[in-house]
Amino acid sequence: MSFSRHAKLSRIEGARLIWLALPILGAQLAQVAMGTVDVAMTGHASARDLAAVSVGSSLWLPLVLFMIGTLMGLTPIVAQHVGARRFGAIRPAVHQALWVAAVLGLACALSIRFVAAQVFAFMSVPDDVASLAVRYLDGVAIGLPAIALYETLRFYSDGMGHTRASLQFALLGLAVNVVCNYLLIFGGDGLVALFGPQLPATLRALPAMGAAGCGIATAISMWVMFLAILTYTRLAPAYKRARYGAGFSWPSPSLIGELLRLGLPVGVAIFAEVSLFTVIALFLAGYGEIVIAAHTVALNFSSVLFMLPLSLGMALTVRVGQALGRGKLRHARFVAYNGVGCALAAAFVIDLILILAGPYVVSLYTSNAAVQRLAVQLLLIATLYQFSDALQVSIAGALRGYKDTRVIMVVTLLSYWGVGMGLGNLLGRGISGGFEGLGVYGYWIGLIAGLSVAAALLGWRLIRISRLQRFSASGP
């Protein structure tokens, strides 16, 4: 292939990938904004309500992320069926994923409902905060089956190449969440403050429920998102090709087994990554409030920027899966490598943002000068791992397109917990009689090492699997 033709194909494929990724990016940011809105609005209710929401979120969010990772296995299944034009196989696969989602959602809801109090007691959460956090989780639990079903239909839509639905319904959920939060957190007094005393007596009498109201509002937004995307996928013309076959399917062990074989390793990998950052935060608790606050600010801002390469990785799953479904194995390899290149370009942009806008953004989080200084220093360290982070998440997206997910789990556990946590804890705490340790800097250096190892191992795997399949291909 000539250089000019290669460059042309690269531009075309890059544009297609970005076109798919932008709605996913918007949806990811909207979902992040829902959590931000919860924190901001309960913070205006009281410090206890804010603490209850923060503690409660640390319990249900990892479980939801595990569910999402498991259900993510539907995207490459649908994408490969679309590429192969096996449209009759899509509907049964979606039905089986909905069965799995329903079971996972109910299991998570029941687990939270019955173990939350015991977990908070074990964590020595103050009784007043723990009781309010349990009430918050009681509300959230009602919505967990809905969010599992919603994510299933979202991944079905992504696999079809119709990623705009993710953005549309995430924005809908955000809007519903804001309105319901205000009504249920602040009650009638909040409405009077907003609209004046001329409101009907019924509205003025609404009770202010604080954190408990926030949980119910979250559940309402989850159900609205699910019912809206359910209606949309049943009626919209974009899904017409996938409506072949029976309108209902009983559980099929073979199809459910395929989904779990692909999705469970992703769910475990995501859970391991989230729990890693939770454990690091716990380790840093002994270094004082300045360190904890600066770590939280820097990690939160860099995590928001991470949504860009993450979205590219999710879109790459679709593009690679569809190319493989069409039997274009060499083109799938080209799509994967080109997508990794796009992610590296995104990492360069993120580094510029961290360097140029970091100090300004940190000042929006806090006015404490000591926290600002340390947070800016941590953001400068974060610039060192953006390329390895973009590499590992984009390569993982390509491997999901190849339906090669088990290696993602193994590499994540080894790199994050073995290298990242092990080295970070060693450098952070130091060695008795050796060196004192680097504190928070040591943990961030450990993160850099873990992400770099993950990028190298996943890159080796992508080269190997794409090369093995390329030799039997006919060309792009």
PyMOL commands that set and color helices and strands:
alter all, ss='L'
color gray80, all
select helices_A, chain A and resi 3-45+47-71+74-83+87-122+127-159+164-195+201-204+211-235+237-242+253-287+289-325+329-365+369-401+406-429+440-470
alter helices_A, ss='H'
color red, helices_A
deselect
rebuild
show_as cartoon
